[in-house]
Amino acid sequence: MIKDNQVFFNRLHILLDGIVIAASYALAWVIKFLSPLADTTPGETALSAQTYFSALYLIVPFYLVLYSINNLYTSKRATRVRTEVAGILKANTVGIAGIMVFFFLALTRPGLTQITNFSRSFLAMFYVFNIAASILYRYALRKFLYYIRRKGNNLKHMILVGYSRAGEAYLDRITANPQWGYVVHGVLDDHVPVGTVYKGVKVLSTLESLQQFLAENELDEIAITLSLQDYDNLENIVDQCEKSGVHTKFIPDYNSLFPSRPYTEDLMGLPVINIRFVPLTNTWNALIKRIVDIVGAIFLIILFSPVMLFAAIGTKLTSKGPVIFKQTRIGLHSKPFTMYKFRTMTVQSAAQEQKGWTTKDDSRVTKFGSLLRRTSIDEMPQFFNVLMGKMSLVGPRPERPQFVEKFKEEIPRYMVKHQVRPGITGWAQINGYRGDTSIRKRVEYDIFYIENWNLSFDIKILFLTIFKGFINKNAY
């Protein structure tokens, strides 16, 4: 069983890491001092090989501790490669920084003066070689484990306690990733008929038979996947699982309550679940985005000033009325603000403006206004909305108050978009959801943007707007 081999495997893993660290160190030393590429200063040459390699007695344990801190010895079954690579990069960066700090402190210690002659270029080579070797060897190890699992070895045997949407989602992931090596022998549940099969996994019995089932079967893991209606039994079930001595995990069935990416925080020992993860509620993230908005808006106003001048003159000459159209929209924290656009329609009464959004061949749109809409030039005055802090360069598009009132009753999670500043362009817009298109799909893309925001995502959207956002078939 896996639990009998895990301790041995972890120890072997630590040993292999130590060997890789030492080998990378030796390779850097050989290239630096023995190869045709050797280039040393008198101080570096004065240090003996013994001095250099004596440092390994401290460096190897130090790096192994850093690897442990960065969770590089946790199970690799469901750990993503990029997560492991990030851990290796962090550990090695902290490690080399720690060595440099040690050298700096050594300058003040008379007995350690010679150690400050360590070659900096040698340390740089060690840093690069160790990262590359660690990534390659761990990737090869991962592939080897995947291979032997496909052959029926190194498998983790488990059952699910409770049938729920969370349980189905868990089985979906296990089925889609056979390289993880999980074998689910069945499900115990009180509400789904015995014999029901999902993704090849059968409901075996009721929850009453849990204790007997645990006693008669040798398992590596138990996953508690109860539905919400069975949470009254949760404490008793956890107690039975814990008494079995088998590793137990709990997968909460909260999808119906939290249909997003919840995250937990520790409030003086009390776990608190936040229903939605919104990166822009972080002060630092919000500040960075605001700085980018201000700098970007000033740059774009200067860059497109000739285009805006052309739009202003064209609007004035081709139809009666003001050049700038002002309209109330709903923005951050559901607060109304005045949004600016170049006027693209004939002047209307307040009642006419309450009509639905523009559709194809809308008689209210002027010929010159149609050109501005198709090319998105009519949106450029919103750069000034960005400067005033009412909008952002990137974000969900703002809507008129009457439509907000309508959609918040009809479309689930519609109001989530108001947790961030509205934008001139957005993830929904570059994916074609603009104008007379599905509001539900637009909200879906907006929420994805809100929950996955980062600066590079904004840059990607701005870049794609050049090719997909300015000219759009749905912009009437």
C-alpha positions in Angstrom: 0.0 0.0 0.0 1.1 3.6 -0.6 1.1 4.6 3.0 3.8 1.9 3.7 6.1 3.3 1.0 5.6 7.0 1.4 8.1 7.6 4.1 10.8 5.7 2.2 10.0 7.6 -1.0 10.2 11.0 0.8 13.6 10.1 2.3 14.8 9.0 -1.1 13.5 12.2 -2.6 15.6 14.2 -0.1 18.7 12.2 -0.8 18.3 12.7 -4.6 17.8 16.4 -4.0 21.0 16.5 -2.0 22.9 14.7 -4.7 21.6 17.1 -7.4 22.6 20.1 -5.3 26.1 18.8 -4.8 26.4 17.8 -8.4 25.3 21.2 -9.7 27.8 22.8 -7.3 30.6 20.5 -8.5 29.8 21.2 -12.2 29.9 24.9 -11.6 33.3 24.6 -9.9 34.7 22.5 -12.8 33.5 25.0 -15.4 34.8 27.9 -13.4 38.2 26.6 -12.5 39.2 23.7 -14.7 37.5 24.2 -18.1 38.9 26.3 -21.0 36.3 28.9 -19.9 38.0 29.4 -16.5 38.4 33.1 -15.7 39.5 33.8 -12.1 40.9 36.6 -10.1 44.0 36.1 -7.8 41.8 36.1 -4.7 39.5 33.4 -6.2 42.5 31.3 -7.3 44.0 31.4 -3.8 41.0 29.5 -2.3 41.5 25.7 -2.5 39.1 23.2 -3.8 38.7 22.0 -0.2 37.5 25.4 0.9 34.9 25.5 -1.8 33.6 22.0 -1.2 33.6 22.4 2.6 30.8 24.9 2.1 28.6 22.1 0.8 28.3 20.8 4.5 26.2 24.0 5.0 24.7 24.6 1.6 23.1 21.2 1.1 21.1 21.1 4.4 20.2 24.8 3.9 18.8 24.1 0.5 16.9 21.0 1.6 15.2 23.1 4.4 14.3 25.7 1.8 12.8 22.9 -0.5 10.8 21.7 2.4 9.5 25.2 3.2 8.4 25.6 -0.4 6.4 22.3 -0.2 8.6 20.4 -2.6 8.2 17.2 -0.7 4.4 17.0 -0.8 2.7 14.5 -2.9 3.1 15.1 -6.7 -0.1 13.3 -7.7 -2.2 16.4 -8.0 0.6 19.1 -7.9 1.0 21.0 -11.1 4.4 21.1 -12.8 4.3 24.9 -12.8 3.7 24.9 -9.0 6.7 22.7 -8.5 8.9 24.8 -10.8 7.8 28.0 -9.0 8.8 26.3 -5.7 12.3 25.4 -7.1 12.8 29.0 -8.3 11.8 30.5 -5.0 14.0 28.1 -2.9 17.0 28.6 -5.1 16.6 32.4 -5.2 16.3 32.6 -1.4 19.2 30.2 -1.1 21.6 32.2 -3.2 20.5 35.4 -1.5 21.2 33.7 1.9 24.7 32.7 0.8 25.4 36.3 -0.4 24.1 37.7 2.9 26.4 35.3 4.7 29.4 36.6 2.7 28.5 40.1 3.5 28.4 39.4 7.2 31.7 37.5 6.9 33.4 40.7 6.0 33.1 41.8 9.7 34.5 38.5 11.0 38.3 38.3 10.9 38.4 34.5 10.9 36.1 34.3 7.9 37.8 36.9 5.7 39.1 34.4 3.1 35.6 33.0 2.5 34.6 36.4 1.0 36.9 35.5 -2.0 34.3 33.0 -3.2 33.8 33.6 -6.9 30.5 35.4 -7.5 30.3 34.1 -11.1 30.8 30.5 -9.7 27.8 31.1 -7.5 25.8 32.4 -10.4 26.6 29.3 -12.4 25.6 27.1 -9.4 22.3 29.0 -9.2 21.5 28.4 -12.8 22.7 24.8 -13.0 20.9 23.7 -9.8 17.6 25.2 -11.0 17.9 23.5 -14.4 19.0 20.2 -12.9 16.3 20.2 -10.2 13.6 20.9 -12.7 14.8 18.3 -15.2 15.3 15.5 -12.6 11.9 16.2 -10.9 10.2 16.2 -14.3 11.8 12.9 -15.2 10.8 11.5 -11.7 7.2 12.7 -12.3 7.1 11.0 -15.7 8.5 7.8 -14.2 5.8 7.8 -11.5 3.1 8.4 -14.2 4.5 5.4 -16.2 4.5 2.9 -13.3 1.0 4.0 -12.3 -0.3 3.4 -15.8 1.2 -0.1 -15.4 -0.9 -0.7 -12.2 1.7 0.1 -9.6 2.1 2.9 -7.0 -1.7 3.3 -6.9 -3.7 5.0 -4.1 -6.8 3.1 -3.1 -9.8 5.1 -1.7 -13.5 5.4 -1.3 -15.9 8.3 -1.3 -18.2 8.8 1.7 -21.3 10.6 0.3 -22.6 11.2 -3.2 -22.8 14.9 -4.1 -21.9 17.4 -6.9 -18.6 17.9 -5.1 -18.1 14.1 -5.3 -18.9 14.1 -9.0 -16.5 16.9 -9.6 -13.8 15.1 -7.7 -14.4 11.9 -9.8 -14.3 14.0 -13.0 -10.8 15.2 -12.1 -9.6 11.8 -11.1 -10.9 10.2 -14.3 -9.4 12.9 -16.4 -6.0 12.5 -14.8 -5.2 8.7 -14.6 -1.5 9.6 -14.0 -2.4 10.6 -10.4 -2.8 6.9 -9.7 -6.1 7.1 -7.7 -8.3 4.0 -7.6 -11.8 4.7 -6.3 -13.4 1.5 -5.1 -16.9 2.9 -4.6 -19.2 5.4 -2.9 -21.3 5.1 0.3 -24.5 7.1 0.3 -28.0 7.1 1.8 -29.9 8.8 -1.0 -28.6 7.5 -4.2 -29.7 3.9 -5.0 -27.1 1.2 -4.6 -25.7 0.2 -7.9 -25.8 3.7 -9.4 -22.6 4.2 -11.5 -20.8 7.5 -12.2 -17.6 7.6 -14.3 -17.2 3.9 -13.7 -17.5 4.2 -9.9 -20.5 2.4 -8.2 -22.5 3.3 -5.1 -21.8 0.3 -2.9 -23.9 0.7 0.2 -25.3 3.2 2.7 -23.5 5.3 5.2 -24.4 2.9 8.0 -22.0 0.3 6.6 -19.0 2.7 6.8 -17.4 1.2 9.9 -17.7 -2.3 8.6 -16.4 -1.3 5.1 -13.4 0.4 6.7 -12.6 -2.7 8.8 -12.8 -5.1 5.8 -10.8 -3.1 3.3 -7.3 -1.8 3.2 -7.4 1.8 2.0 -4.9 4.6 1.6 -7.4 7.4 1.7 -11.0 8.4 2.4 -12.7 11.4 0.7 -15.7 12.7 2.5 -18.0 14.1 -0.2 -21.3 14.4 1.6 -24.1 16.4 0.2 -25.4 19.4 2.2 -28.4 17.5 3.5 -26.1 15.0 5.3 -23.9 17.5 7.1 -25.7 16.7 10.4 -23.9 13.4 10.3 -20.5 15.0 9.4 -19.0 14.9 12.9 -19.9 11.2 13.4 -18.5 10.2 10.0 -15.3 12.1 10.5 -14.9 10.4 13.8 -15.4 6.9 12.2 -12.9 7.7 9.5 -10.3 9.0 11.9 -10.6 5.9 14.1 -9.7 3.8 11.0 -6.3 5.4 10.9 -6.7 6.1 7.2 -5.8 9.6 5.8 -9.1 11.5 5.5 -9.9 14.5 3.4 -13.1 16.6 3.2 -14.4 18.0 0.0 -17.2 20.5 0.8 -20.3 20.5 -1.3 -20.7 24.3 -1.5 -21.0 24.8 -5.3 -24.7 25.7 -5.0 -23.8 28.3 -2.4 -20.5 29.6 -3.6 -20.5 29.3 -7.5 -17.1 30.9 -7.8 -13.6 30.7 -6.3 -14.0 31.0 -2.5 -10.9 31.3 -0.3 -10.3 31.0 3.4 -8.5 33.3 5.8 -7.5 32.7 9.4 -9.2 35.0 11.9 -7.3 34.3 15.1 -7.8 30.6 14.7 -11.3 30.8 13.2 -11.4 29.8 9.5 -13.5 32.3 7.5 -14.7 31.5 3.9 -14.8 34.4 1.5 -17.4 33.6 -1.1 -15.5 35.2 -3.9 -11.9 35.9 -4.6 -11.5 39.5 -6.0 -7.8 40.4 -6.4 -8.6 44.1 -6.8 -9.8 44.3 -3.2 -6.2 44.1 -2.3 -4.9 47.7 -1.8 -1.6 47.1 -3.5 -3.3 45.5 -6.6 -5.8 48.4 -6.7 -3.0 51.0 -6.5 -1.0 49.4 -9.3 -4.1 49.2 -11.5 -4.9 52.9 -10.8 -1.3 54.0 -11.6 -1.5 52.1 -14.9 -4.9 53.7 -15.7 -3.7 57.2 -15.1 -0.5 56.8 -17.1 -2.3 54.9 -19.8 -5.1 57.4 -20.1 -2.7 60.4 -20.4 -0.7 58.5 -23.1 -3.9 57.5 -25.1 -5.3 61.0 -24.9 -2.1 62.4 -26.4 -1.9 59.6 -28.9 -5.5 59.7 -30.2 -5.9 63.5 -29.9 -5.9 63.9 -33.7 -8.6 61.1 -34.0 -10.7 62.7 -31.3 -10.4 66.1 -33.0 -11.6 64.5 -36.3 -14.5 62.9 -34.4 -15.5 66.1 -32.8 -15.5 68.1 -36.0 -17.3 65.3 -37.9 -20.0 65.0 -35.3 -20.6 68.8 -35.2 -20.7 69.1 -39.0 -23.0 66.1 -39.8 -25.8 66.5 -37.2 -27.3 69.0 -34.8 -26.6 68.8 -31.1 -23.7 68.6 -28.7 -20.4 66.8 -29.6 -20.2 64.9 -26.3 -23.1 62.7 -25.2 -23.4 62.2 -21.5 -25.2 59.3 -19.9 -25.7 58.0 -16.4 -24.1 54.5 -15.9 -23.6 52.3 -12.8 -20.0 51.9 -11.7 -17.9 50.8 -8.8 -19.9 49.8 -5.7 -23.1 50.3 -7.7 -22.7 54.0 -7.6 -24.0 56.1 -10.7 -21.6 58.2 -12.6 -21.7 60.3 -15.9 -20.0 58.5 -18.8 -18.8 60.4 -21.8 -19.0 59.4 -25.5 -19.0 61.2 -28.8 -22.6 61.6 -29.8 -23.5 59.1 -32.5 -27.3 59.5 -32.6 -29.7 62.3 -33.3 -30.7 64.3 -30.2 -33.5 62.5 -28.3 -35.9 63.2 -25.6 -35.4 61.6 -22.2 -38.2 59.1 -23.0 -36.5 58.1 -26.3 -33.2 57.5 -24.5 -34.9 54.8 -22.3 -35.3 52.6 -25.4 -33.3 49.4 -25.4 -29.7 49.4 -26.6 -28.8 50.0 -30.2 -29.6 47.2 -32.7 -28.6 46.7 -36.3 -29.9 49.4 -38.7 -31.1 51.5 -35.7 -32.7 54.7 -37.2 -31.4 56.8 -34.4 -27.8 56.4 -35.4 -26.4 59.0 -37.8 -24.2 58.0 -40.7 -21.1 59.5 -39.2 -22.1 58.1 -35.8 -22.2 54.6 -37.4 -18.6 55.0 -38.5 -17.6 56.1 -35.0 -19.4 53.1 -33.4 -17.9 50.5 -35.8 -14.4 51.8 -35.1 -15.0 52.4 -31.3 -13.9 56.0 -31.7 -17.1 57.1 -30.0 -15.7 55.5 -26.7 -12.5 57.6 -26.6 -13.9 60.4 -24.4 -14.0 57.8 -21.7 -10.2 58.2 -21.3 -11.3 61.3 -19.3 -13.6 59.1 -17.2 -10.5 57.0 -16.4 -8.5 60.0 -15.4 -11.3 61.1 -13.0 -11.3 57.6 -11.4 -14.8 56.7 -12.5 -13.6 54.0 -15.0 -10.6 51.9 -15.8 -9.0 51.1 -19.1 -10.0 47.4 -18.6 -13.0 46.1 -16.8 -16.7 45.1 -17.2 -18.6 47.5 -19.4 -21.0 49.8 -17.3 -24.7 49.6 -17.9 -27.6 52.1 -17.6 -29.5 52.1 -14.3 -32.8 50.8 -15.7 -31.0 47.7 -17.2 -29.0 47.1 -14.0 -32.3 46.9 -12.1 -33.7 44.5 -14.7 -30.6 42.2 -15.0 -29.9 41.9 -11.3 -33.3 40.2 -10.9 -33.0 38.0 -14.0 -29.3 37.1 -14.2 -27.5 35.3 -11.3 -24.4 37.1 -10.0 -24.9 40.1 -12.3 -24.1 42.6 -9.6 -20.7 41.0 -9.0 -19.3 43.1 -11.8 -19.8 46.3 -9.7 -17.1 45.1 -7.3 -14.5 46.7 -9.6 -14.4 49.8 -11.7 -16.1 49.5 -15.1 -13.8 49.6 -18.1 -13.5 51.0 -21.6 -12.6 47.5 -22.9 -12.9 44.1 -21.2 -12.5 40.3 -21.5 -16.1 40.0 -22.7 -15.7 42.6 -25.4 -12.6 41.1 -27.0 -14.4 37.7 -27.0 -17.2 39.2 -29.1 -19.8 39.9 -26.4 -20.5 43.5 -27.2 -23.7 45.4 -28.2 -26.8 43.2 -28.9 -25.3 39.9 -27.6 -26.0 37.5 -24.7 -25.9 39.3 -21.3 -25.5 36.0 -19.5 -22.3 35.2 -21.4 -21.1 38.7 -21.0 -21.5 38.4 -17.2 -19.7 35.0 -17.3 -16.7 36.6 -18.9 -16.8 39.6 -16.6 -16.8 37.4 -13.5 -13.9 35.4 -14.9 -11.9 38.6 -15.3 -12.8 39.9 -11.9 -11.7 36.6 -10.2 -8.6 36.1 -12.2 -7.3 39.7 -12.5 -3.6 40.4 -12.7 -1.6 43.1 -14.4 -0.5 40.8 -17.2 -4.2 39.9 -17.9 -4.9 43.6 -18.3 -2.0 44.0 -20.7 -3.2 41.0 -22.7 -6.7 42.5 -23.0 -5.4 45.9 -24.1 -3.2 44.2 -26.7 -6.0 42.1 -28.0 -8.3 45.2 -28.1 -6.1 46.5 -30.9 -7.0 43.6 -33.1 -10.5 42.6 -31.8 -11.9 45.5 -29.9 -11.8 48.5 -32.1 -13.7 47.0 -35.0 -16.5 44.7 -34.0 -19.4 43.3 -36.0 -21.8 43.7 -33.0 -21.0 47.4 -32.6 -24.0 49.0 -34.4 
